[in-house]
C-alpha cells in the first residue's frame, strides 16, 4: 500500500457579486454515485483469502448501492416509517402494515440480487454463501432496516428443510428472486419471505420461559404436526412476511412451528398485530407486538426440541449481525473519509492534517478487522452448509464457527457503536444533523449487538462452545497458529488466551474471553491478508496492554496517509 496522499480538489472561491448573502463555499458534496467496492481493499482481501474474487454480479451491486436513486430511497424509507392498519374502514380486522414505496424499491433490489436465500438453491456454486455474505455487507451500507427480512429469510431455509413436506411447499417461493409484497395464499405468490418470532414479554432471551401454547389438532398430531397457537410475542420484525418460525409450549415442551400469515385455503391466520415498536433506529423496518389467536402452525422437529431446532436459524442470523455491523462501519468510514477529503480548515484539507489522518487511519483499522472477520465467517458457512458439491460439513470448520461466531458477534457489533460515533464526529456538527447519513448510521449501530442475543448472551455462548465442544478450542488455536511468529503482541496475546482456555472458563470472564478471541481472530486474518502497516498497527493498538485509548491515539512512526488513501471513496 503506497503511502500516498488522497487527491484533494482545490478550494474554489467564487467572485464577489454584490449580494448580501454570498453563496456557501467549502461545503462537501454528498457521497453519491460511487462504487462501494472500488475503495474497499479489505473486502477484496477477504474474498481472495477464501479463494475467490468479486464476481460481476457483486461488482454491479456495489455500483448500484452507491447510486443516487438508492441512497435517496434509503433516506425516504426512514423518514416515512411503516404504518400499522389493524382494521379496514368497515371495521374488518386486516392486520396489515403500509410501507413507503422506497422500502419496496430497496427490498426488490435485495431480493433480486439473491441476498435472501440464493445460496440454498440446488445449483448454487462453491462459494455461494461467501458471495452472498459479500453482497449482504455491500448492500447493508445502503440502509439497514430492510435487511432484517432478508436475513431472516436466508436463515429460515435450513430450518424448514428439517420438515421436507413443508420445504417442498414453501422452499421454492423463498428461493426465487421475485419480490412479491402482500398477504395472499403462498401458492399464488411469485416470491415469499420468512421471519422468526420468539421473544415474549416475560422472557426476552430466555425463550424457555415462553408461555405461548400449542395444542395439537386431531387425534394423531405426530402424523400431521398441526397445532393451534395462542399467546403473544413481544418482538416480531417484518410482520408482513409470508411465514414465521416461532416457539411455543406444546404438550412435550417448547417446540418450533411454522406459522404462515395466510393459510393455504386463503384464510388469514390468527396472527394479530397489536402495535409497532417506536424504536431508536431501524425505523424503516416494522417491528411488532403480536398475539396468536388460534393461529394454525405446523411443528418442525420433535416436541420439546424447539430451541435445538431453531438454533440453525440463529446461527445464520448471527452471521448477518456481524456482516451488518461491518457494513455499517464501512459506510461510516466512507462518509468520514469523503468529508475530510473535501472539507478545508485552517488552510488545509482535513484529510491532510496529521491529527485527522490518525483518526481516519484508526477507523480504517477497525473496518479492516471487521470486514475480514465477516468474510471469514461467510467462508466458514460455505464449509458447513450442505450442498450438492459438498454433502457433509467439514468438522474442523464447524468447530471453529461454534466459537468464532459468538465471539465475533459480541465484539464486532459492540465496536460498531464507538467507531461510528467517532466517524460522525469527523463531520463536526454536520454529522449530528439528520440530513447527513451518519446520524442514521449511529442510531442503527446498537441493534446488531442486541439482535440474536445481546452482548452478555453472545459472550456466554462463546464460553459454552468451549465447554461443550473441546474441538472448538483446538480449531481456534489452529486458526491462530497460522499467524504465529509475525507480531510480538499477537504471540503474547495468544499465550494469554491459552491460559484462559486451560480450564473451564469462568462465566464471569465471558466478555474477556469473547473479546480476546475476536480480536485475535481478526488479527490473525490481518497478519496474513492485510498490508503490513495495517496489521502491525492493529496488533499494537488492540492487543497487549493498550490501556485506555480513543480513536486516533496511535503510536508514532507508522505511515498513515496510505492507509487512509486506500479507503477514501472516489465518486464516479
N, C-alpha and C positions, 0 to 999 in steps of 0.2 A: 504494500500500500504506500504510494508516494506521499511524502509529507508536503503536499502542495496546497496552497490556499484555495478557498472556494472563489469562483468567479463572482464578483460583486458588480452589479450595474452601477454606472456613475450617477451621482445625485444630480438632478436637473432642477434648476431654479428658473421658473418662468419669468419673463419680463414683467415689470410693473405695468398695470393698465389703468390706474387711477381709481379703482373701486375701493370702497371702504372695507370690503371683505375679500382679500386676495384668496385665490384657490389654495386648497391644502397641499402641502408638499411633504415629502418624507413619509408618505403613507405606503404601507405594504400591500401589494396586490394580493387578492385571495389565491390560495394554492388550489388551482383547478387545472384540468386538462394536463395531468402529468401521469406518467407510467409508474405505478407503485413499485414494480419490481426493478425498475431501472437503477434506483439508488438504494437497493436493499441487498448488500453483499452477504449478509447473514442468511437470508432466505436461499440464495443460490448455493452457499456453502453447505447448508443443511441438506439440500437435495442431492448435491454431489456426494456428500458423505454416505448417503444411502444408496448410491449407485445409479442415480437418475439425474435429470435436468428439468428445467422449466419447459413444460410442453407448450405447443402453440395455443392450446385451449386456455392454459393458465396465463400465458402472455397476453392473450386477448382480454381475459378477465381483469388483469392488472391495469390495463389501459382503461377499460370500462369503469372500474372502481374509482379512478381518478378523474373521470369526466365531469363536466359541469352539470349535466342533467341529473346524474346520480347523486352528486353532492347536494344539489338542491332538493332532490327527493328525500334525502336523509333529514334535511332541515325541516321540510314540510311535515314529514311523518312525526316529528317530535313536537312541533308547535300546534299540531292538530291531533291530539291523542284520541284513542278509541273511545267510543260512547256506547254504553250498555242500554239496550232496549229489552225490558223484561216482558212487555205486553204490546200488542198492536193496538190500533185506535179503537177496535171493537172490544178490547178487554181480553182478547185471547192471549194465552201465555206463549211467547215465542223464544225468549232467552237467546237473543242474538246481539252481536257486537258489531257496530259500524266502524269501519276504518276509512281514513283518508285515502284517496287514490294513490298517493305517494307510497303508502305501505304496500299496496298491491304491485306497484312498479318494482320495488325492492324485492318482494317475495318472488315475483315471476322470474326475475333475473337470477336469483339464488337457486330456485328450483330448476330453472332452465340449464344452469351450469352443473346440475347434479350434486350440489353440495349437501343435499338432504340424505340420499340413500343410494347414489350411483355405485359406490364400491361393493355393494351386496349383490349386484347383478351377476348372473352366471358368466357373462363374457368380460367381467372386469379384469384389468391387467394385473401384472405382478405388483406394481406399486400403487394400486388403486386407492388404498387408504391414505398413503402419504400424499398422493396428488390431491385427494380431497382435503386433507389437512392443510396443505399449502393454499388451496382455494379458499377454505374457511378463514384462514389467517389473513389473506388479502381482502376478502370481501367484508369481513367484520370491521375493517378500517373505514368502511363507508358509514355504518350505523349498526349498533349492537342489538337493539331491541328485536328486530325481525329475525335475528339469528337463533333465537330461542326455539321457535317451532322447527327450524331447520335442524338444529342439534337433536331435539327430541325425536324427530322422525328417523334420523340416522341411527339413534340408539335403540329405537323400538324394534327394528327389523330382526336382530339376532334373538331377542326375547320371544318375539312372535313365532319364530321358527321352531320353538320348543313345542308348539302345537301345530303340526303340519296341516291339518284341515283348515285352521284359521289362516295360516300363512298362505295357503292356496287361494283363499278368498280375497284377502287384503294385501298380500305381498306385491302383486303386480302393480296395483294402484299407488303404493308407497314408492316404488322404484321408478315409476315413469317420470319424465322431466316436464310434465304438464302441470301448471298451476291452475287449479280449478276451485275457486272460493265459493263457499255457500253450503248450507245444510240441506243435503239431498241424499237419497239412498246411495251408499258407496258404490254399488254396481253400476250406477248411472253416471258416475263422475269420471273425468279424464285423468285425474290425479288425486291422491289422498295425502293427508298429513296426520302425524300421530303426536301424542303428548303423554305426559305422565302426571298422576295426581296422587300424592302420597301423604303429605303432612297434614296434621289436624291441629285444632286449637290447643289441646292439652298436651301434645307430644312433641311437635316440631321434628327435630332429627330423630327422636326416639319413636320410630314408627311402630315399635312393638306395643306402645301404649294406645294405638289406634282403637277406636270404638265403633267405627262403621261396620255394619253387619252384612253378611252374605248368606242368604238362605237358599238351599238347593230347591230347584223346581223339579217336580216329578219324583217318581219313586226310584229312579236309577241315575242319580247325579254323576256317578263315576263314568257312566257311558256318554252323557251329553255335556257335562261340565257347565250347565246353565244355572244361574243363580239370580235372585233378586237382591239388590243392594239398597240399604237405607243408612243414611248418616250424612256426614259433612266432610269437606276438605277446606283447609284454611288458605292454601295457596294452590291454584291451578293456572299455570300460564298458558297463553294462547288457547282460550276455551272454545274458539271456533274451529279448532282442528277436528278432524273427522272421527278419530278414535283415540282412546286413552288406555294406558296401562295403570291400574290402580290397585291399592291394597285394602283388604277388608277382612274382618274376622269371620271365617267360616266355622262350621262345627269342629273341624280338625285343627283350628288355629289360623294365624294370619296367613292369607293366601293372596295370590296375584290373579287379577282378572283383566280381560279385555272388555272395554265398555265403549261401544260406538255412540256417537251423538244421534245418529238416525239409524233405526233398525232396518234390517233387510226388506221388510214389507213397506217401508216408507214412513212409519210412525216415528215421531220424535221420542227418544228415550227419556226416562225420568231423571234428567240432569237439569237442575235449576240454578241459574246464575243469581246470586244474592246481591253482590256488588263488586265493582272493580276496585283494586287497591290504588290508593293515591301514593305513588312511590317517589322516592328521591330522584331516581333516574330510571332508565329503561322505560321511558314514558310512551314510546311508540307501541310497546307491546302490552296487550291486555293481560293482567293477572287478576284472577277472580277468586272470590269465595263462592263455593258451590255446595249444593245439597243434592243427595241422591234420594229420590222418592220412588221406590220400587223400580229402580233402574235395572235393566237386564244386562248381565255380564257373563262372559264365558271364562271359566277358570283355565289358567295356564300353569302347568306344573302341579305338583301334589298339594293337597290341603296341608297347611302348616308350614309350607316351604316358600312362602311368598317373598321373603327377603332374599333368600338364595336365588329364587327365580329371576327377580328383577335386578339383581346385582350387576348382571352383564350390561344392562342399560345404564346404570350408574357409572360403570367403568368408562363407557363411551362418552357420556356427557361430561365426565370429569376431564377427559382429554380435551373436549371442546372448551371447557373453562380455561385451561391453560392456553389453548390456541387463541381464545378470545382476548385474554389479558395481554398476551404477546402482541396481538394485532393492535389493541388499544395503545400499548406503549409505543409501537412503531408509528402509529398515526400521530401521537403526541410529539414524538421526536421529529417527524417530518414537519409538523407545523412550527415547532420551535426553531429548527434549523433554517427553514424557509424565511421566517420572520427576521431572524438575526442576519441573514444574508442581504436583506433589503432595507433594513432599518439602520439609520445613521444616528450616532450620538457622540457629542464631543469631538466632532470632526472625522470620525471613522465609522465604518460599518460595524455593527455589534459583533458579528461573527469573527472579526479580526482583532477584537480586543481580548487580551490574554485571559482575563477573569471569565468572560463569557465563553471563550473557547474551551476552557477547562470544564465548565458546567455542561456544555453540549457534548464534549467527549465522554464525560461520565454518564450522561444519559444514553449515549450510544453504546457504552459497555453493557448497561442493563438491558437494552434492547437486543444486542447481540446474544447475550446469555439466554434470554427468554425465548428468542426465535430458534436458536439451535436446540434448546431443550424441547420445544414444541414439535419441531420436525423429527427429532429422535423418537418422541412418543408416537408420532404418526407412523414411523417406520416399524416400531415395535408392534403396533396394532396389525400392520400387514403380516408380521411374523406369527401372530397368534390367531388371526381370523381365518376360519375355514374358507377355502376357495378351490375351484376346480384344479388349479395347478399346485395346490398345497392342502391336501385333505386333513393334515394333522398340524397342531401347533408345535412350535419349537419350545421345548421345555425350559431352556435357559432364558429365552426372551420373555416367556410368560412369567417366570420367576422375577426377572428384572422389572417388568412392568408393575408387578404387585407392590414393589417398594418404591420405584421411581415415580409412579403416577401420583399417589397421595402426597409424597414429599414435594413434588413439583407443583401440584395443585395448591398446597399450602403456601409455598414460598413465592412462586411467580405471581399468583393472584394477590398476595399481600404486597409485593413490591410495586404493583401497578399504581397503587394509590399515591405514595410519596413521589414516585417517578413522574406521574402525570401532573401532580401538583407543582413540581419543580419546572416542568416544561411550560405549564401555564404561566408561571412567574417570569419566564423569559420574554413574555409579551407584555409584561408590566400590567397596567390597568386594563389594557385591551383584552388580555387573556381572561379576565374576570367578567367580561361582557358576553351576553348570550349570542350576539351576532358573530362571535368567533367560535369555532368548533371545540376549542379546548374546554370551555365551560361545560358543554355536554359530555365530553370525554371524562372529565373529573367526576361528574355525577354518576356516570356509568361504572367507574372503576371499582367501587367496593363490591359490586354484585357478584362477580365471579368467585370472589372469596367466600361468599355466603351460600351460593347455589351448590347443590350436591354435597353438602356437608361443610359447615363453616370451618374456620381455621383450626380450632381445637379438635374437631371431629376428624379432619383430614390428617392432622399430626398424629392423633391416636391410631388412625388406620395404618399409618406408616409403621408405628411400633407394633401393632398387631400382625402386620405382614411379616415382620422379622421374627416374632414369637411363634407364629403358626406355620411359617414356611422357612425353615433354615436355608433352603436353596436360594431364597431371595437375598440374604446377606452375601452368600457366595457369588451370586450373579452380579450384585452391585460392586463388590470388591474386584471382580474380574473386569468389569467395565472401567473402573477407575485405574486399574493396573495398566491399561493401555497408554495412559499418560504419565506413568511413574517416571521419576527422574528428570522431568522437564522444568520443574519450578520448585524452589525450596519450600515456599509457603504451602504449595499443594501437597507435597510429600508429608510435611509435618501435620497438616490437617487430616490427611488420610490416616496417619497414626492415631490422632485423636479420635477419629470415627471408629477405628478398630477397637479402641479401648471402650467406647460407649457400647459397642456391639458384642463385647466379650461375654457379657452375661445377659440376663433378661433386662431389657431397657426399662427403666422406671417410668411409669406413665406421667409422672410429674415433669420428666425431662423430655416429653414427647416433642415439644416445639424445638428444643435444642437439637434433637436427633433429626427431625424433619428438615430443619433449616440447614444444618451442615450437610446432610445428604443431598439436598437440592443444589446447594452452592458447589459442592464437589462434582456432582453430576454435570452441571453446566461448565465448570472449569475444565473438566476432562475433555469435553467437546471443544471448548475454545482452544485448548492447548494443541489439539490435533487438527482443527479445521478453520481457525481464525488467523488473521495476521498476527505475528509475534507480539507487536506492541499492544494489541487488544487483549490477548491472553495474559500477557505479563501484568498489565495494569489491573485486570480483573482479579487475578490471584493476589496482587499486592494490596488491594483495597477491600476485597470481600472474604479473604481467608486470613487465618492467623489472628493476631491481636491488633485489629484495626482501630479499636477504640471508637468513641463516638465521633461520627463524621457526617457531613452533609454533602450533597452532590456538589461537585466542583472542588472538593477538598482532596486533591490528588498529590502524590509525591512528585517532586521535581525531577527533571532530567528525561522526561518522556516527550516524544514528538506527538503532539495532539492535533495539529492542523489537518494532517492527512486522514486521521480517523473521522474528523468532522466533515471534511470534503466528501468522503466516500458515501456518507449517508444523507447529504443535503440534496433535496429534490431539484430537478431541473424541468420546470413546466415546458411543455412542447410548444 
